[in-house]
Amino acid sequence: MAPPGPPPRAIFEPFPTHLDLKELVETTENLVFAMRIKCESLDEQPREVFDKLVLYYVVLMGYPLVIEGFQEHLDKRLFSSKWLQQNGRSEQVRDLIHGVNVPMSTSHYLKSLAKLSRPIFSSNPRTDQRLYLKDMDCPPEWQRSLEQIIPPSCFYLNDGPKPYNGPGSHFTCLPEHLVNPEGESIAKSGDLMSCLPEEMRAQNLMCYIGPEGTYTPAHQEMCASLGHNIMVEASDGSVENGEPTQPGSSVWFMTETKERKIVSDYWASQLGHNIDLEDHFAQLNAWVNAPFKAYVVEQRPGDLILVPPLAAHQVWNRGTRTMKVAWNRTTVETLKMAMNEALPHARMVCRDEQYKNKAIVFYALERYSRLLRAAPTADHPTVQQLWEDFEKLFLIFTEILLSETLSSKFPGEKGIEYIKFDSNVTCSYCRCNIFNRFLTCSSCATGGDDPYDICLDCYVLGRSCHCVSRLKWVEQFPWKLLRERHDTWRRQLISLNKDDKDRKARFPVFAVARAQLGRKSVAEICQEQLATRPWVDPNNPTSKQSRSATPPSRADDEQPRKKRKTSKKGAGTGSCHMCRNVEPSWKLASCSSCQLKYCYAILYRAFDTPPQEAMERSHWLCPRCRKVCNCTACQKDPTMRPHEPRRVLLGHDTRKIADPRSVESLVTLRLPNLKWLPSPEENSQRRLEQRRDIEEERKKTMQQVSLNGNQELVNGDYIPVDPALIGA
C-alpha cells in the first residue's frame, strides 16, 4: 500500500466585494467581533489601568483588542493621500500575483489606486493586478505626530514614560517618575528594542497602502512580538481627481494566542499549507469551518488594532484606498515566547531573525542594571516594575548562557577565535542572528572569503557545510565578560532583599545553575558531535568519508513500508529499530537501557523528537522502553501505547533558502511526516479536538485565581489584576 499523499492545498480565493461582515459573524458560531474600546475611555481611568489591560488581555491572555476613535486626533492634512503624493519618493510596490517588486513613485501609485480597484467592482471583475505598497518606511512627520497621540507605553521604540497629548495623557495615580543624573526615566521600556544600540535596531515602523483586493496572508508577528496597526486614512466614497471612489476599510481575521497549535495543525492538515511560511491567504470558508474561534474586525480610519503575540491573523483591504501605519513591540513576556517557540519555528523554515532577541536581553539587562543603581528607592511603583522585569530578563539570560556553556571534558576548546559583537553575524543555514558562540568552517569559504557560519542549534539538527565536521569555535563576547555580568546582575538582584533565602535559591551562582540543568547544553552536544561526525574533504567529495556522511538518512525515503535489502553491519554502524536500515552510529540514537537504536529521522517524524532531545540526555530511553513505539512488531505488545505525532509536518525545502554550501546529515526537513499519521480524514478532526482539549486544560491551569489575594496566575507568573479588568 502506498503511503498517503500530501493533503490537497487550498487555493487563493478573494473575499467578495459585497461581503456583509455583520451578517457573517451573526450566522457563524465560531466567528465573533473583537472587543472594542473607545480611546476617549482612556481619559476616564488612570493610564496605568490601560497599561494593565494591554498586558493582561492582549499579551498574557492573548486576545485581540481594538481601540477606536483616534481619527478625531489625527492631523487630516498630514495623514492624507495628497500630502503623501507631495512628499513621497520611489518605493517598491509588491505585485502579489507574480510575487515580485515593482519600482514606482508614491505619487504615481496613489493616483493609480482608483484605476487599480475599478475593475474589481465591475460586473466582470478583473483580478490580474494586485499591487500593494507594503513595508514602506513611515515618514518621520507621521511618526512624530503619532507619538503625540498614541499612549507612549504602546508606541514604537518607547524607552520609558513620556509626555504626550493624546487620550489618557493627563490621568495617572502614580507619583512623578524618577530620573537618573543623565535625565533618563527610571522605568521599564515599553519596547525593549529601544535598549539596543541604534545601529542594531530593526526598523519596523512601516506603512501599508492598498486598494480592494490587496491582502496580507495569514501569519504570526515576527519573534512573538506584540503587533500594532492603526488606519490613518481611507477613501470615503467621494469623487477624487474626477474619479469616483469606494469607501475604504480592512477586514481582519484573528485568533487567540492559546489556539496557535490548533491553528497550525488545521492549516497543515486541512488547508495543506505551513502557516510559518506566511504564503497562504485563507478562504472565507476556511475561517467559517475552522475548529477554533476567530475574531473579526472591520478596521476603519482611527482604529488601532493590538495583535497578540503568536496569534495568527490575515488582512483583506476593501475600497479604493486604505492607509495604515504598523509597528511591533518587544516586551519581557514576548521575549520568553520568542525564545521558547517563535525562534525554533523560524529556524526550521529559515526565516530571518531581524529583532536580535538574545542581544535585546543582554543590552536590556545592562540598561536596567544601570537605572536601578541610580534609583534612590525601591518602593516607587515604576522602580518596582523595573525590578520585576530585571528579574525575568536575568532568568532568560541565564538560559542563554547555559545553552552556550562548553563541557570541561573537551579541554582542546581553549583556542576559540574571538570577533567583536556587531550584531551582523547570522547563521548561513537558518539566517537567525547569532548572539555569541557559533561554529565556522573556513575550508568552505567562497571566492569572497565568506566563511560558513552555523549556529549551535542548526548543527545539533544535523545542518552544516559539506565538511560536516572539523568546524572551529568562534565567540563574539569574551566568556569571562559574560560570566562576570551574570554574577554582577545576580548580586544586584539578591541585594534587593539579602535576608530572603528563597531569593538566593532562585538566583544561584552560575556553577550551581549549570549543575541543576540536568541535561547537556547545546554547546556540549556540539562538542560531542564534532568529535563523532566524520570529516568530509571538500576537495574530494566522492571519498569514502563523503559517502557515509553527506547523504540523508534512508529513513527519509517516502517509500511504502516493506522489507528492504540492507547492507551488512560494519564497525561504527547500526540498524534502526523502525526502518531496519544500516546507518553510521552517529546517525543513530542508542537507548541507555536496552541498547536499541533509532535513526534521528524516524524520531523526528514518527515520535515528535528532534535530535537535540535525544542527544541532551546522558541516559536516553527509546520509544520501546517508554512503551510508545509504533512499529508493527511493537504494536503486538498489549502494554504498548503507540505514539501518534502531535503535529502535521508538510516538509519545507530549505535548499532554496539556505547557503548553497549546506547539507542536512541527520534529518531531511523537506519531507513530511504524513505516513506516520492515521490516513482517514476523520482522524484529522479527532486530532484537532484532542489538541483543543489539551490547550483548554492548560489554559485552566494557568488561569487559576489565587485564594490568598487579588492575583491571577498567567503563564506561570502571578500578576496583580485590577478588579475592573477581570471581566474584560
N, C-alpha and C positions, 0 to 999 in steps of 0.2 A: 504493500500500500504506500503510495507516495505521500510525503509529508504535506501538511496543509500549506496552501499558498498564502501570500500576504492578503490582508483584508482589502476589500475594494476601497479605493481612495476617493473620498468625497470631492467633487469638483466645485469650482468657484461659481456662485450664483448671486447676482446682485440683489440688494433689497429693492422691492418695488417702490416707485415714486409715490404711490397713493397709500403707503403703509400707515395704518391708524394704530399708533402705539398704545393708546389708552384702551382701545377695544382688545388688542392683542394681549395685554397684560391682564385685563379683567377676565378673559376667557381661557387663560392658560394657567394651570395650577402652579407650576414651578417658576413662573415669572412674577417678579414684584418690582415696584419702583423703589429706587434707592432713597434713603432718608434725606430729607432736605431741611436746612435751617436757613433763616434769613440773616444776612450779615448785620442788619440793624439789631438783632437779638444779642450781638456781641457787646452792645453798649449797656445791656440790662444786667450783666453779671461781670464779676472781675475777670480780666483776661486770662488769669491762671486757671479758671474753670474751663475756658475754651481749650487751653493747652492740655488740660487733663482729659477732656473729651476726645481730642485727637489721639492722644496716647492710648487711652483705654479702648475707644470704639474702633478706631481705624488701625492702629499699629498692633495692639495686643489681641483684640478680638477679631480683627481682620475684616471689618465691614466697610464698604464704600460710603462716602459722605459727600453731599453736595451743599455748598454754601452759595446761596443765590442773592442777587441784588447789587452786585458790585458795579453794574452798569451805571448806577447813579453817581458813582465816584470816579469813573473813568473820564479822562480828557477826550471829548469827542473829536476835537481837531487833531490831536496827536494819534489816537488809535483809529485811524481811518485808512481806507484804500487810497484816497487822494494823497495823504501825507506820505504813504509808503511809495507811491509812484514817483513822488518828487524827490525822495531821499533814499530810494533803493539802489541796488547795484546788481551786477551779474551774479546769478545763482545757478545751482544745479537742480533742475526740476526732474523729479522721478517719473519715468514712464512706467506705470505699474503693469501694463500689459506685456511689454518687452523686457522689463527688468533692467533698464539702462537709464543713465542720467543724461539729460538734455540741457546744454548751456542756454540760458535765457535771462534776459534782464527782468527785474521785478516789475518794472512798468509794463513791459510787453505782456508778461504773464497775467497781471491783474486786468489789463484791458481785454484779454482774450477769454476771461472766465465765462462771460455771457455766451460767447460762441462755443466754448467747450461744453457747457451744460445744456444748451438749447436742444441738441439732437436727442438727449435722453428724455426730454419731456414731450417729444413729438409723438405722433400716432405710430410712427415706425421708428422706434428708438435705435440709435446707433451707439455702440459702446466700443468702438475701435480706438478711442483715445481716452486714456485716464491719466492726466498729467497732474501730479501732486507736488506742490512746493513744500517739502518737509525738511526738518532738521536744518532750517535756516537760522543763523545766529541772530539772537534777539537784538534789535537796535539799542544802543546804550540809553537813548532817550526813553524808550519804553521801560527798560529796566529801572531807571531812576524813578519814573512815575509810579510803577507798580510797587516799588519799595516803600512808597509813602502811603499805599492803600492796603496792602496785604499785611496781616499781623506778622511781625518780624519772626516769631517762632516758627512760622510756616514758609518763610521766604528763602530764596536761593542763597547759598553760601552765608547763612546767618551765623555769626560768631558770638552772639550774646544779645541781651536786651538793648533795643534801640528806640529812640523816639520816632513816631510816625503819626499820620493824621487820619488814618482810616478807622473803620468800625472797631470799637473796643479799645481805642488808644488812650482813653482818659480814666478808665475804671480799673483800679487794682487795689488789692488788700495787702500787698506786700510792701515792706518798708523800702526805702530808696536803695537801689542796688549798690553794692560796694565796687570800688575800682582800685586797681593797684597803682603804684607810682607812675607807671607808663601810661595810665589812662585807660587800661583795658578793664572791661567789666569782669568781676569775679563771679562768673556764672557759666553754666554749661552752654555749649553751642547748639543752635537749632539744627545745624548741618555740619557734621564732623569733617566734611570735605574742606571746610574753611581752616582746619588745623594744619593741612598740608602746606608746604611752601608753594607760593603762587605758581611757579613753573611746573609743579607736579599735579595741579588740579585738572580734573576733567571738566571741560566747558560744556555744560548740559542745559543751559538756558536757551531753549530753541523755540522757533515759531513754525506753525503749521498752517498753510493756506491752501484750501482746495474747494472745488465745486462738487456738485452732485456726482456720485459715482466714484469718488476717491475714498480711500479707506486705509486703515491700519490693521494688519492681520492680528489674530489672537496671539497674545504674548503676555509675559510677566515682566515687570520692571527690572532693569538690569541690576544684578547684585543684590536682589531683595530689597532695593531701596523703596522709599515712600514716594509715590508719584503725585504730581500736582499739575492741573491743566485748567486754565481759565480762558473762556472765549471772550475776546476783547472787542470783536466787531463781526457783523454778518450782514449780508444783503437783506433788505426789509421788504422787498416786493415792489419798490418804486421803480421809476424809469431812470436809468443812469446812462449818460452819454448817448441818449436816444434809443437805448436798448431796454426792453422790459426785463425785470429780474424776478426771481423766485425767492421767497423768504429762506434764509439760511439757518441751519441748525445741524447738530451732530447727534447721532444715535449711538449710545454706548450700551454694550452688554458686558457685565462684570460678574465675577464670582467672589466668594469669600476665601480668605486665606486658608481656612481649615479644609476646604474642598480641593486643594491643589492636586493631591494624589489621585483623587477620583476623576478630576478633570483631565489629568494627563493620561490616565488609563482609558477614559472614554474617547479622547482624541485619537489614541492609537488603535484601540480595538474596534471602534465603531466608525470613525472617520478616516482611519488609515493614514494619519499624519502625526508627526512628532511635534508637540507644542513647543519644545525647546528650540526648534529651528525657526519659529516665527514665520512660517511660509504659507499658512492657510487661513483664509477668512471664512469662518463657518457660516453655512446657510442658515436662514431663519428657522427651518425645520429642525436643524441640529440643536438649536437652543430650546425650541419648544419641546423636543423629545428627550432632552438631557435628564439624566438621573440625579441632578443636583439643582439647587436653587440658583437662579440667575437674576441679577439686579439690573434694571433698565433705567437709563437716563436719556432724556432728550435735552441736550445742552444748548442753551441759548446765550446771547451776549450777557455777560455779567455772572455766569455760573462758573464757580470754582469747584472742580471735582478733585477729591482726595482719593487716590487709588491705594489700597492696602498692599503691603509687601507680599510677593509671591502669589498674588491674586491674578488669575487670567482675565484679560479684557480685550475687546476689539472695538473699533470705532468706524462708523459709516457717516460720511458727510452728505448733507442734503442742501438743496437750493443752489443759487448761483455762486455764493461765496461764504466761506467760513474762515475766520482768522483767530488763531489760538496761540497762547504762549504756554509752554510747558517746562517743568524742571523737576529734578529729583533731589531728595534729601537723604542723607545717611545719618542714622542715629545709632546709639548703642544697641538698641533692640534689633534693628535691621542688620547690623554687623554680625550679630550672632547667627541670624538666619542665613546670611551670606556665606559664612564660614562652613556651616553645617550642611547646607543644602544647595544654595544657588550656585556657588563656585564649583562644587563637584559636578553639577549638571552641565554648567557651561564648559567645563573641561572635557566632558565626554563628546560634545559636539564642536569643540574647538572654536568657542566664541570669545572674542577679545574681552579682557577684563580691563575696562577703562578706568575704573574707580580706585584701583590700587588699595584694596581693603586692608591688607596687613600693614601697609605703610601708614594708613589712616590711624590704625590702632596705636602704632608707635608714636607718631607725632602728636596725636591727641593726648596721650599719656604725658608726654613732655610738656605740653602746654598746660594741661590741668594741674600737673605737679607744681609748675611754677606759680600758677594762680593761687593754689591752695597754700603755698608757703607765704604768700603775701596777704592772705586773709586774716584780718585781726580777730575774728571769732568764728567758731564752728556752728554757732546757734542761728545764724542768719539763714532764712529759708533757701535762698539761692545757693549759698555755700553748702548747705546740707544736700541739695540736689547734685551739686558738683562732686561731693564726696561719694554719693551713691553711684554716679556714672564712672567715677575714677575706679571704684572697686570692680565694677563689671568689665571695664576695659582691661584692668590688670589681669583678671581671670582669663580673658581671651588671649592676652599677650603671653601668659604662662603656657597656654595650649600651643601657641605658635612656636615658642622656644622649645617646648618638649618635643614637638614633631621634628625639629631640626637637630636634636641632640645626637651626637655621634657616640658610638659604643667604644668603651675602653679596650675591647677585645681586638681592635684593629689599630695598633699604635702607629702604623705607617701613614695615617691620615694627617700627620703633623704639617706636611708641606703643602698646605692649602693655599691656592692662589687668592690674592685679595684685590678687588677692584672697588673703588668708592661708589657708594649707592647714589644713583641719579634718577631712579625710578623707571629707567628706559630698557632694562633687561627683561625680555619676555621669552617664554618657552617656545622653542622652534616648532613644537608639535601642537600644543593646545592654545598657544598665544596668551596664556594667562600672565599676569605681571608677577615677577619673582622678587620677593622681598629680600631674602638673604642668601641662603645656600642653594646651590644647584650643581649640576654636572655638565661638563663641556667636553667636546671632542674636537681637538684642533686638527686631527687627521682628516676629518671630513670638511675642512674649510673650503669654501668656494674660491673662485678666482679673485674675489674682492676681499679675501681674508675674513670672510664671515664665518665665525665658529658655529658649531652646532651646540646649542644650549638646551638642556632638557630639565624641566622641573622635577622634583623628587617624586611627586605623586604620579606623574606620567611614567617615570622609569619603573616604578613598582608595578604599574599596569602592563609593563612589557614594551612600552614605547621607547624608541631610541633611534639613533642613526644606524647605518648598516654595520658599524663596528660591533654593536651590541654590548661590548664590554670595554675595559681599559679607559673608561672616561675619567676625567680629572675633576677634583672638587674645587669649587670656587665659592667665596663668600663676599658679601658686599658691606658687612659691618664686622669689625673685629669681634669675635665671640666673647672675649673678655669684656668688651664695652657693653654688649647686650646683657651679660650676666650682672655686671655692675649696676646697670639701670634697673634690672629686675630687683636686685637686692635693695637699692635705694628706695624704689617705689613701695616695696614690701614694708620696709621700716616706717615709711611715711604713713601707710595705712594702719599699721599697728599703733603708731603714736597717737592716733585719734582716741584710743582707749587702751592704754598699756596694761590695765589690770584685767582685761577681758581675755580669759584663757581660750574661750571658743574662737575668738578672733585670731589668735596666734595659730590655732589649729587649722582655721580656714585658709590662712595665708602662710603655709610652711615655707621654709627655705627651699631653694631650688633642688638641692640634692634629695631632700625628703619627697618633694613633689614628683621627682623622677622615679623614685623607688615606689611611690604609691600608684604610679601609672598602670602597672600590672600588665603591660604589653610592650612590645618593641616599638621604638619610634620609627617614623617613616625614614629618617636618615639611617638608622641602624639596619633597616630592611634593605636599603640601597647598598650599604656596605656589604651585606651578605650576598646580595645578588651580583654585585660587581665581582666578588670572589668566585661565584658559582657559574655565571653565564660565560660561555666561550667567546673569545675574541675572534672577529672575522676580519681578515685582511682586506681593506677596501680596494687595494690594488690587485687582489686575486680573489674576487668574489665567488669563483666556482670551486674553491678549495673544499676539502672535506669538512673543515670547520664551518664554512659558509652553508653547506647543505644541511647541517644539523642545527644551525642557529636561526636562519632568517625565515624559513617558510612558516606560515601559521600552523597551529595545531590542526591535525586532520579531523579532530572532533568538530571543527567548524564546518566541515563539508555538509551541504544541505542534501544529503542522500538519504533514502529510506533506511530505517533501522534493519539491518540484516547482517548476516555473518560476513566478515571481510577477511581477506588474507592479510596477515600481518607478518612483518619481518621478525626474525629471531631476536630475542633479547641479548644484548651485549653488556659489557661493562659500562656503568653510568647511564643505563636506560631502565625503563619500567613500563608496565602496561596499565592503562587507565581502566578502572573497575567498570566504568559505564560503556565507553566506546571500544574498549579492548585494543586500542591501537598502541603500539610501542612508541614511546616518546623519550627524549633525553630527560634525565632525572630533574633537571632544573625547570622543566615544563610541567612537573607533577607535584602536587601537594601530598605529603605522606602522613597518614594517621599516626598519632603518637601511641595509640592503644593497640590497633590491630595491624598496623603497617600497610594497610590497604592504600592504594594511590588513586587520585582523581586528577585529571588534567584541569588546568585553570579555565579552559573554555567551557567545559561541562559545568564546573562550579558556578561560573558567572551566569550562564544562560538557564541552567536547569534548577539551580539552588539559590539564586539571588546572592551569590557570594563572590564579590570582587577579589582579585588576587591578594590585596592587602589584608583582608580579614583572615585569610588562611595563613599568610606569612607572619603576621604580627604576634601570633600565639606561639609560645615555646612548646606548648602541649596542645596540638590541634586535634580535635575529634572529627572524623569523617562523617558524612551523612548516614552511613550504615550504622555506625556506633551510636549515633543520635536518633536512630530509628525513623529516619525521614527519607531514606534512599528510594528513588522512584524508578529504578531499573527493573526489568522484567523478572529477574531472579529474586530480588529482594521483596517484590510485591507479593510473592507467595508466602512470605512470613506474616502470620496473622497479627503479630505485635507491631508491624511496620505501619507508619502513617505517612505515606508518600507526600513529599513536598510539592506543592503547586506554585510555580513562580507568581510573585505578587504583582509584577509589572509586565506589561506587554512591551517588548523591545522590537522595534521595527528595523533597527540597524541604521547606521549612518556612515556613509563613505567618507571618512576623514582624509582620504588621499587627495581630495580636491582642495583641501584647505591647508593641511599640514605641510611643513617643509618637504620638498621632493626627496630629500635625503633620508626620510623617515621610514621605519619599518614597525610592524606590530608582531612581536615574537611570542606573545602568550595568548592573547585573545584578539580575534579579528572582529572589530566592532561594527563592520558594515553588514554583518549577518544577523538575522533576527533570532528570537527565541520561540517562534510560533509553534515549532514541532514539539515543544515541551508543554504546551498548553492544551487543555481539552479542546478538541476541534469543533464540537457542536456549538452553534451560535448562542444557544440559551445559556451555556456556561459562562459566556462573557458577561451577560446581565447578572448572573449569580455572583460572579467575582466582584463586580462593581458594588453590588449590595453588601457583600462581605466587607469590602473596603470602607463603605459608608458606616457600617456598624462599628468597625474598629475606630474610625475617626470620631464618631459621635461619643463613644465610650471614653476616648482620650480627652475630648473637649470637656465632658462632665467632670473628669478627674481634675483637669486644670482649672476649672471654674468653681471649685468648692468654696463656699463662703466661710471664712473663719468665724468660729463662735466666740473668739476672745476679743473681738472688736470690729470696727468698721473697716475691714480689709478684704481683699479678694485675691485669690491665687490665680495668677495668669501667667502661662508659660513658665511655671516653676518659681515665680517670684511674687512675694506679697507686695502689693502696691496699695496705697490709700485711695479709696474711691469715694468721691463726693456723692451723698445720697441722691442728689438731683440727676446724677448721670446713670445710676444703676438701671433705671427704666428706659434708657436711650435705646 
